[in-house]
Amino acid sequence: MADSDRVFSTQEVNEIDLKGLLILVESQRIQFECQLSTITCNTELRLQKELKKEREQAELRLQKEREERKEELKNERKERKEAFDQLSRECQSLREGLHLRAPPVRA
């Protein structure tokens, strides 16, 4: 009897069906793993992009805050210098006034 003329038993047919199902299930498992891997990679890339954007925004905020603080310090120094200069002029004026009113020094 040739193979093409062979009659399969119900058990053999069921085993062949089960093997086919196992192959189908395994291929679907592999397909789902690939999809999961793709989703995971895409999610990681998206998160990396978001983190990079947030980091850049934070760096810009920090840079702006530093520049603002630098400007504040510059203005504060300028105000202190002006106040110091004003006090120096007032002291000089007072010294000159005292010098004019002071009695002559005797040796």
PyMOL commands that set and color helices and strands:
alter all, ss='L'
color gray80, all
select helices_A, chain A and resi 3-5+10-101
alter helices_A, ss='H'
color red, helices_A
deselect
rebuild
show_as cartoon
